[in-house]
Amino acid sequence: MPFQPPLPDEYQRMADPDVLARIAERKAALGRRVVILGHHYQEDDIVRFADFVGDSFKLSRQASQTTAEFIVFCGVHFMAESADILSSPGQQVILPDLSAGCSMAEMADEDDVVDAWETISRVGGEPIVPICYVNSTAAVKAFVGRHGGTACTSSNARRAIAWALGRGENVKLLFIPDQHLGRNTAFEMGYPLESMAVWDPAQRNGGLTDEQIRAARFILWNGYCSVHQIFTVADIDRVRAERPGVQVIVHPECDFAVVQKADQSGSTERIGQVIDAAPPGSAWAVGTEIHLVKRLADRYRGEKHVQSLTGIQCLCTTMYRIDPRHLLWSLDNLAAGRVVNRVTVDEPTKQLAKLALDQMLALPG
Ligand code: SF4
């Protein structure tokens, strides 16, 4: 992950209200030259300045459609890379803190993916279609693009899998890097757990026998989100005991047993939509990052009850590195004619990764 030097002292010393006031001034002065994209997991003092708020799928679309000269991405590094891949020539993507990475994306190293592909191709025989969750590096997306696969998000993983399975008879899927999203989605589509195997890049042959590789329809990368792994079946039992009638909704990056025990699962976008549409008086325990949960709780206070599924602070700490001071520093520099923290993907990687992202954006539905 790129190194982020400390902010100049001036930013460390500013009072919080001054930081927020100056962000508003800078944003107004830059006008349409800048668009700020904010992921749902960002803190409120970032989201309030975002022109668009969404999950990675919605923000990918925004990045491909905006005409702004500067795209300030308040999210994590892979999202900024995707924005650079999808943006037009002349647009520049800025990540206010370069150390805002995603531990899940870093679990799939391109060289390890190449090794896995070669072994599975040699042993498995059938055609393989790779699918990468957008929470992956540009290099992994390029690999997937080169091999005729697609990217996906938690909003469209089902459509991506259906598309990939339709690429030919006996197709085998390599799903990178979130094993939980792959497993939960394939199971929801009617595929049994026995049709899935987990590829562990730290082990020889992925920790699988040749027979297991041949038998698997889905080979799931051994990656996971450290935030969504926090939620447990015991959490669901506890909230149901404490608040009878509560509905449990979780993100599909959660463990299989948690998704099975929950009432519903869905992307961050869908979680918001379900709670929006829920009747007054309903109660919800939500298994996703705490900033989104708190925002939903605030929005419906006095009308619907919304709480986190866990009592533990389930914070995406890397996402949280994008704070108002870093946002202000980025905008101050833009206002002064300097671009700091630009995220760029080299041209050959960009071309191939774009194939995977374009295929995702073209998925039916
Ligand atoms: S919540 Fe998990 S998957 Fe999302 S950016 Fe944070 S570490 Fe990555």
Residues whose N, C-alpha, C, O or C-beta is under 5 A from the ligand:
A	BS01	SF4	V76 G101 C102 S103 M104 N135 C225 S226 V227 C316
